[in-house]
Amino acid sequence: MADNVIDLRSDTVTRPTAGMREAMATAEVGDDVYGEDPTVAALEAEVAALFGHEAALFAPSGSMANQIALQLVVPPGDELLCDADAHVVTYEIGAAAAYGGISSRTWPAVGAEIDPEVVAGMVRPDGYFAVPTRAIAVEQTHNRRGGGVIPLATLRELRRVADDNGLALHCDGARIWHAHVADGVPLAEYGALFDTLSVCLSKGLGAPVGSLVVGSAEKIARARFVRKRMGGGMRQVGVLAAAGRYALAHHVDRLAEDHAKAARLAEAVAPFGVLATAVRTNIVPLDLTKHPLDAKALAAAARAEGVLISVLGPRTARLVTHLDVDDAAVDRAATVLTRVLRG
Ligand SMILES: Cc1ncc(COP(=O)(O)O)c(C=O)c1O
């Protein structure tokens, strides 16, 4: 990617900083399949403690971390409930069904605005005549729905629904760090509400690779087995765990800057009838239903001027701020986007 291109497609496009590369280069390593990588062990212990759980497991990707967790809480043939726009049923290529034999049923896409009573109404009890529900999954923050933050009160209600029905509650916390920074909720307070979480180091935190599954010691022992079965056992992977540890130490609090940049971009496009509704974190969803340009045309015109954005649907686009987009880049992107939108 040319250095003068501003890449707002995703926060996964960041490159490791000099400090992170230094941490990677000097990491102590060992064979992690033998359980001998001290940097991985330190990362796993650190993340488990952050979320107030007993254990955590390093995984190569957010998708694998989610899918390992789902296999822990939903037996083959049984049911998972989630949002229709959830990453686990949109972008994980049918993995829950293909690898876990999991049957997924979705509530209408509402992003972070979940009504726990709607979810409660979907639960199917154990019995021989219907697919039994075993788990509920939520996404914090919500990717396809504009980085929305599920309020703590809603999560507590969902915990109650899960407890009332003997279900597990899973959090796809790829961007839970952003929710923590936006709402000031301690990570351990989120952790206490979930049976399993997957959390990513390679999105807003800027590490090149890596996610963790978080849960009880018993669940994580089982997760280690499932990870190996899925081909996710890794060897001298402390070099990557070191990047993750560096990210946790240096890149969490600064997410507030990415949120402020996203708010500035949202403000810039608002006068053109582009609804960039209630931007809370680092994702700006563009609703182009009332604009003459569709999402593809907007993305092509912006690309021609060196600004990359994502097309999510015919009239939906997305801008994401991150570590590699500084204030000057945000200003230039806002100028380009407003010029294109003005027509
Ligand atoms: C909400 C959410 N969950 C999970 C993932 C999966 O992460 P990975 O791309 O590392 O598989 C992503 C990726 O962007 C995501 O946005």
The ligand as a Gaussian input file, in Angstrom:
#p B3LYP/6-31G(d) Opt

LIG

0 1
 C      -16.571000      -8.513000      15.481000
 C      -15.507000      -9.389000      14.898000
 N      -15.354000     -10.633000      15.346000
 C      -14.418000     -11.458000      14.856000
 C      -13.581000     -11.053000      13.849000
 C      -12.627000     -12.052000      13.271000
 O      -11.317000     -11.741000      13.348000
 P      -10.245000     -12.420000      12.353000
 O      -10.289000     -11.598000      11.118000
 O       -8.980000     -12.299000      13.128000
 O      -10.657000     -13.820000      12.122000
 C      -13.702000      -9.752000      13.329000
 C      -12.818000      -9.306000      12.233000
 O      -12.847000      -8.179000      11.799000
 C      -14.694000      -8.904000      13.856000
 O      -14.894000      -7.668000      13.390000

